[in-house]
Amino acid sequence: MVLAEGVEVDLGPLGRARVTSLLGQGGQGYVFEVRRDSGEPLALKWYKPESATAQQYDEMQQLVEIGSPHQRFLWPLSMARVATEPSFGYVMHLRHQRFLELSYLLLNADRDGNPLDVSFSSIIELCRQLSYSFLRLHARGLCYRDISFGNVFFDPTNGDVLICDNDNVGIDNGTGRVLGTPYFMAPEVVRDTTYRTLPNTDTDRHSLAVLLFYALFLGHPLEGARTDAGMRDAHWLMTHFGTDPLFCMHPERTENRPAQIVQQYWNIYPKFLRDLFVQAFVDGIDQPGARVTEGQWIKAMDRLRDGMLACPTCGTTNFWAPDTDTVTCWQDRTQFQPPYLLQVGRRTVAVGPQTTLRSDHLTSGIDQPTVVARVRQHPEARERWGLHNASDFSWPVAYPGGQNFLLEPDRTIELVEGARIQVRNTTVQVRRPVAAAPVPGA
């Protein structure tokens, strides 16, 4: 039943609200904008009668009582009733217009068809936020059950994430009605025709890895030359995503290689990231316990950001890793090294125009880290680099010649090999990268 504009809705502990407009509809029900008596707008999901079961009500009420695991989830705030209607719904915060469905990333266009310009930095942030959000969800003993394009939204300018449709979420106890979305479901769920294998944290981890692969490489990890053959019918789906899935970048089997763009992006990223996806889709494809955890993805995204470098000739973003001497630009083939490295605990940060030190360098596992320092290149002497104190506290600095001083907020020091900078409880050591071996015949 579509609720008419102006209908009063009882939000229980949140008081009352009135329907202002219809925002959209899906298989289960409708989404309306409602306004509370205080003037605050909210989104109301209102179930169609066939979906408004007692079990659905109890599950939604349980999610309301558990509370949101993280602000990125558009979580049910309270149940909603209308006096004259047998159905029910729940309210959540509205989704801001800046957030696009994740599928727009593959289209490389916004809602109006304008080209998207999503930076590597935004993609990394998107992947980190997704991983952290599902880490928090799973830590509550919950599983999402339907991680897919349609339920994840992102801000193209900075990678911020919103996770919607949280009525899919269930207690991680092997019960529930939602199996997932084709292409994102774990193979053990797809191939079980008895429907007894139900989503849980391990199946969520497969779906999350699929989503991260899409974001980083712009394709599906199990689609390639092998899946291009044949009709895309139920047998095709069962074979390639259930009984006999094959990772498109499998290190030994090459018969399912993907589109050229996926292979190009595969080669852009460093080996440590590629190895994680091999773990996710080779070891983890049939061994749920071997799948990559959210914490592993978070660390990988941090390492990826630590190695971001701009090519000195064309400006294209490349990735340096501690096991690489020299980076070869994937755009113009220029070979280069970072001028300096910053050793921060166990992490090694390559120095370049995009480099920052953040609060997660000082304390691991931080969500939404803040920038505490920025690298700056001298405007005239391009070989000289500085570190700018973007924090609100002073740093003791020791230069190798014995000079010691305090670097105050909003001031910059020159980076020199052997310098040691104390940022809170963490020492940042400045060093040069290992000299690259000469190219034979050069």
C-alpha positions as CSV (number, residue, x, y, z in Angstrom):
1,M,0.0,0.0,0.0
2,V,1.5,3.4,-1.0
3,L,1.2,5.9,1.8
4,A,-0.4,9.2,0.9
5,E,1.4,12.5,1.4
6,G,0.6,13.9,4.9
7,V,-0.2,10.5,6.5
8,E,1.0,10.4,10.1
9,V,3.5,7.7,11.1
10,D,4.1,6.5,14.6
11,L,7.9,6.1,15.2
12,G,7.6,4.8,18.8
13,P,10.4,6.4,20.9
14,L,11.2,8.9,18.1
15,G,7.7,10.4,18.2
16,R,5.6,11.1,15.1
17,A,6.3,12.0,11.5
18,R,4.4,12.8,8.4
19,V,4.9,11.4,4.9
20,T,6.2,14.1,2.5
21,S,7.1,12.2,-0.7
22,L,7.8,8.8,-2.3
23,L,11.5,8.3,-3.0
24,G,11.4,4.9,-4.7
25,Q,10.3,1.3,-4.5
26,G,11.7,-2.2,-4.7
27,G,10.5,-5.8,-4.4
28,Q,9.8,-5.7,-0.6
29,G,8.3,-2.2,-0.3
30,Y,8.5,1.5,-0.7
31,V,10.8,4.2,0.5
32,F,9.3,7.5,1.6
33,E,10.7,10.7,3.0
34,V,9.0,11.6,6.2
35,R,9.5,14.6,8.5
36,R,9.4,14.4,12.3
37,D,7.6,17.1,14.4
38,S,11.1,18.6,15.0
39,G,11.4,19.1,11.2
40,E,14.1,16.5,10.8
41,P,13.7,14.5,7.5
42,L,14.1,10.7,7.6
43,A,13.7,7.9,5.2
44,L,10.9,5.4,5.8
45,K,11.0,1.9,4.4
46,W,7.4,0.7,4.3
47,Y,6.9,-3.1,3.6
48,K,4.3,-4.4,1.1
49,P,1.8,-6.6,2.9
50,E,3.3,-9.9,1.6
51,S,6.7,-8.9,3.1
52,A,5.3,-7.6,6.4
53,T,5.6,-10.9,8.2
54,A,5.9,-11.3,12.0
55,Q,9.4,-12.7,11.5
56,Q,10.4,-9.6,9.5
57,Y,9.1,-7.4,12.2
58,D,11.0,-9.3,15.0
59,E,14.2,-9.2,13.0
60,M,14.0,-5.5,12.3
61,Q,13.1,-4.8,15.9
62,Q,16.2,-6.8,17.0
63,L,18.4,-4.6,14.7
64,V,16.9,-1.4,16.1
65,E,17.7,-2.7,19.6
66,I,21.3,-3.8,18.7
67,G,22.0,-0.4,17.2
68,S,24.3,0.6,14.4
69,P,27.8,-1.0,14.3
70,H,29.1,2.1,12.5
71,Q,27.8,5.4,11.2
72,R,28.4,4.3,7.6
73,F,25.4,1.9,7.9
74,L,22.0,3.5,7.2
75,W,20.7,1.6,10.1
76,P,17.1,1.1,11.3
77,L,16.5,3.8,14.0
78,S,13.0,2.7,15.0
79,M,10.0,0.7,13.8
80,A,7.2,2.6,12.2
81,R,3.4,2.1,12.2
82,V,0.4,3.8,10.6
83,A,-2.9,3.6,12.6
84,T,-5.1,2.5,9.7
85,E,-2.6,0.1,8.1
86,P,-1.8,-3.6,8.9
87,S,1.7,-3.3,7.5
88,F,4.8,-1.7,9.1
89,G,8.2,-0.2,8.3
90,Y,11.3,1.4,9.8
91,V,13.0,4.7,9.6
92,M,16.7,5.5,8.9
93,H,18.7,8.6,8.0
94,L,18.4,9.9,4.5
95,R,21.1,9.2,2.0
96,H,22.9,12.4,0.9
97,Q,22.8,13.1,-2.9
98,R,26.7,13.1,-3.0
99,F,26.6,9.3,-2.7
100,L,26.4,7.2,-5.9
101,E,25.7,3.5,-6.3
102,L,29.0,1.7,-6.7
103,S,28.0,0.5,-10.2
104,Y,28.6,4.1,-11.4
105,L,32.3,3.4,-10.8
106,L,32.3,0.8,-13.6
107,L,30.2,3.0,-15.8
108,N,32.7,5.9,-15.1
109,A,29.8,8.3,-15.2
110,D,27.4,10.0,-12.7
111,R,23.6,9.9,-12.7
112,D,23.5,12.6,-15.4
113,G,26.0,10.7,-17.6
114,N,28.9,13.1,-16.8
115,P,32.3,11.5,-16.7
116,L,33.5,10.5,-13.2
117,D,37.1,11.3,-12.2
118,V,37.7,9.0,-9.3
119,S,41.4,9.1,-8.0
120,F,43.4,6.1,-6.8
121,S,43.3,7.8,-3.4
122,S,39.5,7.8,-3.4
123,I,39.4,4.1,-4.5
124,I,41.8,3.1,-1.7
125,E,39.7,5.1,0.8
126,L,36.5,3.4,-0.5
127,C,38.1,-0.1,0.0
128,R,39.5,0.8,3.4
129,Q,36.1,2.2,4.7
130,L,34.2,-0.9,3.3
131,S,36.6,-3.2,5.1
132,Y,36.5,-1.3,8.3
133,S,32.7,-1.1,8.3
134,F,32.3,-4.8,7.8
135,L,34.9,-5.5,10.5
136,R,32.7,-3.6,12.9
137,L,29.6,-5.4,11.7
138,H,31.2,-8.8,12.2
139,A,32.6,-7.9,15.6
140,R,29.0,-7.4,16.7
141,G,28.2,-11.0,15.8
142,L,26.2,-9.9,12.7
143,C,26.6,-10.8,9.0
144,Y,25.3,-8.7,6.1
145,R,24.3,-11.6,3.9
146,D,23.9,-9.5,0.7
147,I,27.1,-7.5,0.0
148,S,26.7,-6.2,-3.6
149,F,26.7,-3.2,-5.9
150,G,23.2,-2.2,-5.1
151,N,23.7,-1.9,-1.4
152,V,27.0,0.1,-1.4
153,F,27.1,3.9,-2.2
154,F,30.2,6.1,-2.4
155,D,31.3,9.7,-2.8
156,P,33.5,9.9,-6.0
157,T,35.4,12.9,-4.7
158,N,36.8,11.3,-1.6
159,G,35.8,7.6,-1.4
160,D,33.4,8.0,1.5
161,V,31.1,5.0,1.8
162,L,27.4,4.4,2.8
163,I,26.0,0.9,3.3
164,C,22.2,0.7,2.7
165,D,19.5,-2.0,2.8
166,N,20.5,-3.1,6.3
167,D,17.3,-5.2,6.6
168,N,19.5,-7.9,5.0
169,V,21.6,-8.0,8.2
170,G,21.2,-11.0,10.5
171,I,22.7,-12.6,13.5
172,D,25.6,-14.7,12.5
173,N,24.0,-18.0,13.6
174,G,23.3,-19.6,10.2
175,T,19.7,-18.5,10.0
176,G,18.0,-16.1,7.6
177,R,16.0,-15.8,4.4
178,V,18.5,-13.8,2.4
179,L,21.0,-15.8,0.4
180,G,22.7,-12.9,-1.5
181,T,23.0,-11.5,-5.0
182,P,24.2,-13.7,-8.0
183,Y,27.9,-13.0,-8.8
184,F,28.6,-11.9,-5.2
185,M,27.5,-15.1,-3.4
186,A,30.1,-17.4,-2.1
187,P,30.4,-20.7,-4.1
188,E,29.3,-22.9,-1.3
189,V,26.0,-20.9,-1.1
190,V,25.5,-21.0,-4.9
191,R,26.1,-24.7,-5.4
192,D,24.0,-25.9,-2.4
193,T,20.6,-26.7,-4.1
194,T,19.1,-27.7,-0.8
195,Y,19.5,-24.1,0.4
196,R,20.9,-25.3,3.7
197,T,24.2,-23.4,3.4
198,L,23.3,-19.9,4.6
199,P,25.3,-16.7,4.6
200,N,27.7,-16.0,7.5
201,T,30.9,-14.0,8.2
202,D,32.9,-16.3,5.8
203,T,30.5,-15.8,2.9
204,D,30.4,-12.1,3.6
205,R,34.2,-12.1,3.2
206,H,33.9,-13.7,-0.2
207,S,31.4,-11.0,-1.3
208,L,33.6,-8.2,0.2
209,A,36.6,-9.5,-1.8
210,V,34.5,-9.5,-5.0
211,L,33.4,-5.9,-4.3
212,L,37.0,-4.8,-3.6
213,F,38.2,-6.5,-6.8
214,Y,35.6,-4.7,-8.8
215,A,36.6,-1.3,-7.3
216,L,40.4,-1.8,-7.9
217,F,40.4,-3.7,-11.2
218,L,37.0,-2.8,-12.8
219,G,35.9,-6.4,-13.4
220,H,34.6,-9.5,-11.7
221,P,37.3,-11.9,-10.3
222,L,35.7,-15.0,-11.7
223,E,34.8,-13.7,-15.2
224,G,37.0,-14.0,-18.2
225,A,37.6,-15.9,-21.4
226,R,36.1,-19.1,-19.9
227,T,32.9,-17.5,-18.8
228,D,32.5,-15.6,-22.1
229,A,31.5,-18.9,-23.7
230,G,28.0,-20.3,-23.5
231,M,24.6,-19.0,-22.6
232,R,24.3,-17.1,-19.4
233,D,21.7,-19.5,-18.0
234,A,21.3,-21.3,-14.6
235,H,23.8,-24.0,-15.6
236,W,26.4,-21.3,-16.6
237,L,25.9,-19.5,-13.3
238,M,26.1,-22.8,-11.3
239,T,29.3,-23.9,-13.1
240,H,31.3,-20.6,-13.0
241,F,30.2,-19.3,-9.6
242,G,29.3,-22.5,-7.7
243,T,30.8,-25.8,-8.7
244,D,33.8,-24.9,-10.7
245,P,34.8,-21.2,-10.3
246,L,38.2,-20.1,-11.6
247,F,39.9,-16.9,-10.6
248,C,40.6,-14.8,-13.7
249,M,44.2,-14.0,-12.6
250,H,45.0,-17.5,-11.3
251,P,48.8,-17.8,-11.1
252,E,48.9,-21.2,-12.9
253,R,45.7,-21.5,-14.9
254,T,45.4,-19.0,-17.7
255,E,42.2,-20.2,-19.5
256,N,40.0,-17.6,-17.8
257,R,42.0,-14.4,-18.3
258,P,39.8,-11.3,-18.1
259,A,39.3,-8.2,-20.3
260,Q,42.4,-6.2,-21.1
261,I,41.6,-3.3,-18.7
262,V,41.4,-5.8,-15.8
263,Q,44.8,-7.2,-16.7
264,Q,46.2,-3.7,-17.0
265,Y,45.1,-2.7,-13.5
266,W,46.3,-6.0,-12.2
267,N,49.8,-5.0,-13.2
268,I,49.6,-1.5,-11.8
269,Y,49.2,-2.6,-8.2
270,P,52.1,-4.1,-6.2
271,K,52.6,-7.8,-5.6
272,F,51.5,-7.8,-1.9
273,L,48.0,-6.7,-3.0
274,R,47.8,-9.2,-5.9
275,D,48.9,-12.0,-3.5
276,L,45.9,-11.2,-1.2
277,F,43.5,-11.6,-4.1
278,V,45.1,-14.9,-5.0
279,Q,44.5,-15.9,-1.4
280,A,40.9,-14.8,-1.6
281,F,40.0,-16.4,-4.9
282,V,42.3,-19.4,-5.1
283,D,42.9,-20.7,-1.5
284,G,39.7,-19.1,-0.2
285,I,37.4,-20.1,-3.1
286,D,36.8,-23.6,-1.5
287,Q,38.2,-23.0,2.0
288,P,36.1,-20.4,3.7
289,G,38.5,-20.2,6.6
290,A,41.3,-19.2,4.3
291,R,39.5,-16.1,3.0
292,V,41.1,-12.7,3.5
293,T,39.9,-10.9,6.7
294,E,38.8,-7.3,6.9
295,G,41.9,-6.5,9.0
296,Q,44.1,-7.8,6.3
297,W,42.4,-5.6,3.7
298,I,42.7,-2.6,5.9
299,K,46.5,-3.1,6.3
300,A,46.8,-3.7,2.5
301,M,45.0,-0.4,1.8
302,D,47.3,1.4,4.2
303,R,50.4,-0.1,2.5
304,L,49.0,0.8,-0.9
305,R,48.5,4.5,0.1
306,D,52.0,4.5,1.7
307,G,53.4,3.6,-1.7
308,M,51.5,6.1,-3.9
309,L,53.9,8.0,-6.1
310,A,53.4,10.4,-9.0
311,C,55.6,9.8,-12.1
312,P,58.1,12.7,-12.4
313,T,57.5,13.1,-16.1
314,C,53.8,12.5,-16.7
315,G,52.3,12.8,-13.2
316,T,50.4,9.4,-13.4
317,T,49.9,7.7,-10.0
318,N,52.1,4.6,-9.6
319,F,52.7,2.3,-6.6
320,W,56.1,1.7,-4.9
321,A,56.5,-1.2,-2.5
322,P,59.4,-2.0,-0.1
323,D,60.4,-5.1,-2.2
324,T,60.8,-2.9,-5.4
325,D,64.0,-1.0,-6.2
326,T,62.6,1.0,-9.1
327,V,59.0,1.9,-10.2
328,T,58.4,1.8,-14.0
329,C,55.5,4.1,-14.8
330,W,52.7,2.2,-16.4
331,Q,51.7,5.2,-18.5
332,D,55.0,6.4,-20.1
333,R,57.5,3.7,-18.9
334,T,59.7,6.2,-17.0
335,Q,61.8,4.5,-14.3
336,F,62.1,6.3,-11.0
337,Q,62.5,5.9,-7.3
338,P,61.1,7.9,-4.3
339,P,63.7,10.5,-3.3
340,Y,63.3,9.5,0.4
341,L,61.5,6.9,2.5
342,L,60.0,7.6,5.9
343,Q,60.2,4.6,8.3
344,V,57.3,4.9,10.7
345,G,57.3,1.8,13.0
346,R,56.8,-1.2,10.7
347,R,55.5,0.9,7.8
348,T,57.6,2.4,5.0
349,V,56.2,5.5,3.4
350,A,57.5,6.6,0.0
351,V,58.0,10.4,-0.3
352,G,56.3,12.2,-3.2
353,P,53.9,15.1,-3.8
354,Q,50.9,13.2,-2.5
355,T,52.5,11.8,0.6
356,T,50.9,12.4,4.1
357,L,51.5,11.0,7.5
358,R,48.2,10.2,9.3
359,S,47.0,9.2,12.7
360,D,46.9,5.5,11.6
361,H,50.7,5.7,11.2
362,L,51.0,6.5,14.9
363,T,48.3,4.1,16.1
364,S,47.2,1.1,14.0
365,G,43.6,0.2,13.4
366,I,42.2,3.8,13.4
367,D,39.1,4.5,11.4
368,Q,39.0,7.7,9.3
369,P,42.6,8.7,10.1
370,T,43.5,12.4,10.1
371,V,46.5,13.9,8.4
372,V,49.3,15.0,10.9
373,A,52.0,15.8,8.3
374,R,52.3,16.6,4.6
375,V,55.3,16.3,2.3
376,R,56.2,19.4,0.3
377,Q,58.5,19.8,-2.7
378,H,60.6,22.9,-2.9
379,P,59.0,25.1,-5.7
380,E,62.4,25.9,-7.3
381,A,64.8,23.2,-6.2
382,R,62.7,20.2,-7.1
383,E,65.2,17.7,-5.6
384,R,64.6,19.2,-2.1
385,W,61.7,17.9,0.0
386,G,60.2,19.0,3.3
387,L,57.8,17.7,6.0
388,H,55.1,20.1,7.1
389,N,53.7,19.8,10.6
390,A,49.9,19.7,10.0
391,S,49.2,18.7,13.6
392,D,48.5,20.9,16.7
393,F,51.6,19.8,18.7
394,S,55.3,20.3,18.3
395,W,57.8,17.6,17.3
396,P,61.3,17.0,18.5
397,V,63.7,16.7,15.5
398,A,67.2,15.3,15.5
399,Y,69.4,15.9,12.5
400,P,72.3,13.5,11.8
401,G,74.9,16.2,12.4
402,G,73.8,16.6,16.1
403,Q,71.4,19.5,15.6
404,N,68.2,19.2,17.7
405,F,65.1,21.5,17.8
406,L,61.3,21.5,18.0
407,L,59.2,21.7,14.9
408,E,56.2,23.8,15.8
409,P,52.7,23.4,14.2
410,D,52.4,24.8,10.6
411,R,56.2,24.8,10.1
412,T,58.2,22.7,7.7
413,I,61.6,21.0,8.0
414,E,63.8,19.8,5.1
415,L,64.1,16.1,4.8
416,V,67.7,14.8,5.1
417,E,68.9,11.2,5.3
418,G,69.3,10.1,8.9
419,A,67.0,12.7,10.4
420,R,64.7,11.4,13.2
421,I,61.4,13.1,14.0
422,Q,59.4,12.3,17.1
423,V,55.7,12.5,16.4
424,R,53.8,11.8,19.7
425,N,55.1,8.4,20.7
426,T,56.4,7.4,17.2
427,T,59.8,8.0,15.7
428,V,59.9,8.8,12.0
429,Q,63.3,8.0,10.4
430,V,64.3,9.5,7.1
431,R,66.3,7.4,4.7
432,R,67.2,7.1,1.0
433,P,65.9,4.1,-1.0
434,V,68.5,1.4,-1.9
435,A,70.2,2.4,-5.1
436,A,68.8,0.5,-8.1
437,A,71.1,-1.9,-9.9
438,P,72.3,-0.7,-13.3
439,V,70.3,-1.9,-16.3
440,P,72.5,-4.3,-18.4
441,G,73.7,-2.7,-21.6
442,A,72.6,0.7,-20.5
